[in-house]
Amino acid sequence: MKVLPWEIKRIRLADERELVYAVVGRGMPVLLLNGLGGAREIWEELVEHLQDRYRFIAFDYSGLRDGMRGPAQAHTISLHARDALAVLDRESVSRCAVVGWSMGVSVALELFAQAPNRVSSLALLCGSGRASWTRHSLRSLPALWLLRALRLLRRRPYASQTLLRLALQSPEAFTWVRRLGLMGEQMNPDLFARLAATLLEFDLTSYVAMFDGLTEYDASHVLPHVDVPTLVIGGGHDPFTTRASLEELAQGIAGAEYLFLPDGTHYLLLDQAEWVNLRIEKFWNERGYAAS
């Protein structure tokens, strides 16, 4: 898969933080909200499929990668949503479709809560918008490993960075990620290598603080007020988001559409890309957000 020609931009906020964001494509605007510690590479299949009809905007959460290391308060879901609005303002986007993946589901719902007039539709993938996912998924091995790794990060961040580098650079990394069910057999190994490389750029202290901000957020109060077209998508092999939590999310939003892919993993944007891309395209076409 080719690397997409993202245009990288920066914005200085009133509190002196710097956000890095990227834009690609042409047409109607779409805001892409990453997962926990996620990078824009996760969107490559969707963007490649639709970049001739839509203008995609994605930003790095404050403090993770290219931007300035943000203060502690810069890792709440509420602030991520405000940052998203700042990016839309800079791009002169008054209203757009919003797509959230994993933690991005929580950010998308909080964005709607803060500025419902800025959101034309929601596509919510592999997330529930609630902190309960950490409790539900304790039965899965990847989730247990994640929580144990986070405990180690808190105690020994520099040693953890070294261990992470060794693990991700191992020739067996791609094999183990698939065996754990994090990614499916269709995952492109070259794209996995680029995703792994972005993880090595992250500030792990910020990553832990961001995880804490995610676990403290609950969008339950937002769901009854969502009055824009909404699509919820999840997979049967996602170790972090259960089917029950996906259904609870879809049922909590009046008129929400729901797609469950039995073979989908947490990275179904990549390993179930054809299904996901066509379903999102169909959703936008049917809900009045078709590219002209």
C-alpha positions as CSV (number, residue, x, y, z in Angstrom):
1,M,0.0,0.0,0.0
2,K,1.3,3.4,-0.9
3,V,1.9,6.1,1.7
4,L,-0.8,8.7,1.2
5,P,0.1,12.4,0.5
6,W,-1.0,13.9,3.8
7,E,-0.4,17.6,4.1
8,I,1.1,18.2,7.6
9,K,0.0,21.3,9.4
10,R,0.4,22.8,12.9
11,I,-1.7,25.0,15.1
12,R,-0.7,26.9,18.2
13,L,-3.5,27.0,20.8
14,A,-4.3,29.7,23.3
15,D,-2.7,27.7,26.1
16,E,0.6,27.5,24.1
17,R,0.1,23.8,23.2
18,E,0.9,22.9,19.6
19,L,-1.3,20.5,17.7
20,V,-0.1,18.6,14.6
21,Y,-2.8,17.6,12.1
22,A,-2.9,16.4,8.5
23,V,-5.3,16.8,5.6
24,V,-5.7,14.7,2.4
25,G,-8.2,14.4,-0.4
26,R,-10.8,16.8,-1.8
27,G,-14.5,17.2,-1.4
28,M,-16.8,17.2,1.6
29,P,-14.9,17.3,5.0
30,V,-14.5,14.3,7.3
31,L,-12.9,14.5,10.7
32,L,-11.0,11.3,11.7
33,L,-10.5,10.7,15.4
34,N,-7.7,8.3,16.3
35,G,-7.7,5.6,19.0
36,L,-5.6,5.6,22.2
37,G,-2.1,6.4,21.1
38,G,-3.3,6.0,17.5
39,A,-1.8,7.5,14.4
40,R,-3.3,8.6,11.1
41,E,-1.9,5.4,9.4
42,I,-5.0,3.5,10.8
43,W,-7.2,5.4,8.3
44,E,-5.2,4.6,5.2
45,E,-7.5,2.1,3.6
46,L,-10.6,4.3,4.1
47,V,-8.8,7.4,2.9
48,E,-7.4,5.7,-0.2
49,H,-10.9,4.4,-1.1
50,L,-12.6,7.8,-0.8
51,Q,-10.0,10.6,-1.0
52,D,-11.2,11.6,-4.5
53,R,-14.6,12.5,-3.0
54,Y,-13.9,13.6,0.6
55,R,-11.4,15.8,2.4
56,F,-10.1,13.9,5.4
57,I,-8.7,15.7,8.5
58,A,-6.8,13.9,11.3
59,F,-4.9,15.2,14.2
60,D,-2.4,13.8,16.8
61,Y,-3.7,14.0,20.4
62,S,-1.7,16.6,22.4
63,G,1.6,15.4,23.8
64,L,1.9,12.1,22.0
65,R,4.0,12.5,18.9
66,D,5.1,15.6,16.9
67,G,3.4,18.1,19.1
68,M,4.6,19.7,22.3
69,R,4.4,17.5,25.5
70,G,1.2,18.7,26.9
71,P,0.4,19.3,30.6
72,A,-1.5,16.7,32.6
73,Q,-4.9,18.2,31.9
74,A,-4.2,17.8,28.2
75,H,-5.1,14.1,28.2
76,T,-8.8,14.3,29.0
77,I,-11.5,13.3,26.5
78,S,-13.0,16.7,26.9
79,L,-9.9,18.5,25.9
80,H,-9.3,16.2,22.9
81,A,-12.8,17.2,21.7
82,R,-12.0,20.9,22.1
83,D,-8.7,20.4,20.2
84,A,-10.7,18.8,17.4
85,L,-12.9,21.9,17.2
86,A,-9.8,24.1,17.1
87,V,-8.6,22.1,14.1
88,L,-12.0,22.4,12.3
89,D,-11.9,26.2,13.0
90,R,-8.4,26.4,11.5
91,E,-9.6,24.5,8.4
92,S,-12.8,26.7,8.1
93,V,-15.0,23.7,8.5
94,S,-18.3,24.7,10.0
95,R,-19.9,21.2,9.9
96,C,-18.7,17.7,8.9
97,A,-19.0,14.0,9.2
98,V,-17.1,12.6,12.1
99,V,-15.5,9.1,12.3
100,G,-14.1,7.8,15.6
101,W,-12.1,4.6,16.1
102,S,-11.5,3.0,19.6
103,M,-10.9,5.9,22.0
104,G,-11.9,8.1,19.1
105,V,-15.5,7.0,19.7
106,S,-15.4,8.7,23.1
107,V,-13.9,11.8,21.6
108,A,-16.5,11.9,18.8
109,L,-19.4,11.7,21.3
110,E,-17.8,14.4,23.5
111,L,-17.4,16.5,20.4
112,F,-21.1,16.2,19.7
113,A,-21.9,17.0,23.3
114,Q,-19.8,20.2,23.1
115,A,-20.8,21.4,19.6
116,P,-23.7,19.4,18.1
117,N,-24.2,21.9,15.4
118,R,-20.6,21.0,14.0
119,V,-21.4,17.3,13.5
120,S,-23.5,16.1,10.5
121,S,-23.1,12.4,11.2
122,L,-21.2,9.9,13.4
123,A,-19.5,6.7,12.4
124,L,-18.3,4.9,15.6
125,L,-15.9,2.0,15.2
126,C,-14.6,-0.5,17.8
127,G,-15.5,1.6,20.9
128,S,-18.3,1.9,23.4
129,G,-17.8,5.5,24.7
130,R,-17.6,4.1,28.2
131,A,-14.9,3.2,30.7
132,S,-16.5,-0.1,31.3
133,W,-14.6,-1.7,28.4
134,T,-11.6,-2.1,30.7
135,R,-13.7,-4.3,33.0
136,H,-15.5,-6.2,30.3
137,S,-12.3,-7.1,28.5
138,L,-10.3,-8.4,31.5
139,R,-11.1,-11.9,30.3
140,S,-9.1,-11.4,27.1
141,L,-5.4,-12.0,27.1
142,P,-4.5,-8.9,25.1
143,A,-6.4,-6.7,27.5
144,L,-4.7,-8.3,30.5
145,W,-1.3,-7.7,28.9
146,L,-2.2,-4.1,28.1
147,L,-3.2,-3.4,31.7
148,R,0.0,-5.1,33.1
149,A,2.1,-3.1,30.6
150,L,0.5,0.1,31.8
151,R,1.3,-0.7,35.4
152,L,4.9,-1.2,34.4
153,L,4.9,2.0,32.4
154,R,3.9,3.9,35.5
155,R,6.7,2.4,37.6
156,R,9.5,2.3,35.1
157,P,8.8,4.4,32.0
158,Y,12.3,4.4,30.5
159,A,12.8,0.6,30.9
160,S,9.3,0.2,29.3
161,Q,10.3,2.2,26.3
162,T,13.3,-0.1,25.8
163,L,11.2,-3.2,26.1
164,L,8.6,-1.8,23.7
165,R,11.2,-1.0,21.1
166,L,12.7,-4.5,21.3
167,A,9.2,-6.1,21.1
168,L,8.0,-4.1,18.1
169,Q,11.3,-4.5,16.2
170,S,11.3,-8.2,16.6
171,P,10.8,-10.3,13.4
172,E,8.1,-12.2,15.3
173,A,6.1,-9.1,16.3
174,F,3.6,-9.3,13.4
175,T,3.0,-13.0,14.0
176,W,2.3,-12.5,17.7
177,V,0.0,-9.6,17.2
178,R,-2.1,-11.8,14.9
179,R,-2.0,-14.7,17.3
180,L,-3.3,-12.5,20.1
181,G,-6.2,-11.5,17.9
182,L,-5.3,-7.8,17.8
183,M,-5.2,-7.9,14.0
184,G,-6.5,-10.3,11.4
185,E,-4.8,-12.4,8.7
186,Q,-5.6,-9.8,6.0
187,M,-3.4,-7.2,7.8
188,N,-0.7,-5.8,5.5
189,P,2.7,-6.5,7.1
190,D,4.2,-3.3,5.7
191,L,1.5,-1.2,7.1
192,F,1.9,-3.0,10.5
193,A,5.6,-2.0,10.4
194,R,4.7,1.6,9.9
195,L,2.1,1.5,12.7
196,A,4.7,-0.1,15.0
197,A,7.2,2.6,14.1
198,T,4.7,5.3,15.1
199,L,4.3,3.7,18.5
200,L,8.0,4.1,19.1
201,E,7.6,7.9,18.6
202,F,5.1,8.2,21.5
203,D,5.8,9.7,24.8
204,L,4.8,6.8,27.1
205,T,4.1,9.0,30.1
206,S,1.6,10.9,28.0
207,Y,0.2,7.5,26.8
208,V,-0.5,6.4,30.3
209,A,-2.1,9.7,31.2
210,M,-4.3,9.4,28.1
211,F,-5.4,5.9,29.1
212,D,-6.4,7.3,32.5
213,G,-8.4,10.0,30.8
214,L,-10.2,7.4,28.7
215,T,-11.1,5.2,31.7
216,E,-12.6,8.2,33.5
217,Y,-14.9,9.1,30.6
218,D,-18.5,7.9,30.2
219,A,-20.6,9.1,27.3
220,S,-23.9,7.5,28.6
221,H,-25.4,11.0,29.2
222,V,-24.7,12.0,25.6
223,L,-26.4,9.1,23.8
224,P,-30.0,10.1,24.3
225,H,-29.2,13.6,22.8
226,V,-27.5,12.3,19.6
227,D,-29.9,13.4,16.8
228,V,-27.6,13.0,13.8
229,P,-27.3,9.9,11.6
230,T,-25.1,7.4,13.4
231,L,-23.4,4.1,12.3
232,V,-21.8,1.7,14.8
233,I,-19.4,-0.9,13.6
234,G,-17.6,-3.6,15.6
235,G,-16.0,-7.0,15.3
236,G,-16.3,-10.4,16.9
237,H,-12.6,-10.8,17.6
238,D,-12.1,-7.4,19.2
239,P,-10.5,-8.1,22.6
240,F,-11.2,-4.6,23.9
241,T,-14.8,-3.9,22.8
242,T,-17.4,-6.5,23.5
243,R,-20.4,-7.2,21.3
244,A,-22.7,-6.3,24.3
245,S,-21.1,-2.9,24.7
246,L,-21.4,-2.2,20.9
247,E,-25.1,-3.2,21.0
248,E,-25.6,-1.0,24.1
249,L,-24.1,1.9,22.2
250,A,-26.2,1.4,19.1
251,Q,-29.4,1.0,21.1
252,G,-28.7,4.1,23.1
253,I,-28.7,6.3,20.0
254,A,-32.1,6.7,18.3
255,G,-32.1,5.4,14.8
256,A,-28.5,4.3,14.9
257,E,-27.4,1.7,12.3
258,Y,-25.3,-1.2,13.4
259,L,-22.9,-3.5,11.6
260,F,-21.2,-6.4,13.4
261,L,-18.4,-8.3,11.5
262,P,-17.9,-11.7,13.2
263,D,-14.3,-11.9,11.9
264,G,-13.4,-8.3,12.6
265,T,-10.7,-7.4,15.1
266,H,-9.9,-4.2,16.9
267,Y,-8.2,-3.2,13.7
268,L,-11.1,-4.0,11.3
269,L,-10.4,-0.7,9.6
270,L,-7.5,-2.5,8.1
271,D,-8.2,-6.2,8.2
272,Q,-11.9,-5.9,7.1
273,A,-11.2,-2.8,5.0
274,E,-13.4,-3.6,2.1
275,W,-16.5,-4.2,4.2
276,V,-15.9,-1.2,6.4
277,N,-15.1,1.2,3.5
278,L,-18.2,0.2,1.5
279,R,-20.5,0.4,4.5
280,I,-19.3,3.9,5.5
281,E,-19.6,5.0,1.9
282,K,-23.1,3.6,1.7
283,F,-24.0,5.3,5.0
284,W,-22.9,8.7,3.8
285,N,-24.6,8.3,0.5
286,E,-27.9,7.3,2.1
287,R,-27.8,9.9,4.8
288,G,-27.3,12.9,2.5
289,Y,-23.5,13.2,2.8
290,A,-22.7,12.0,-0.7
291,A,-19.9,13.6,-2.6
292,S,-21.0,15.7,-5.5
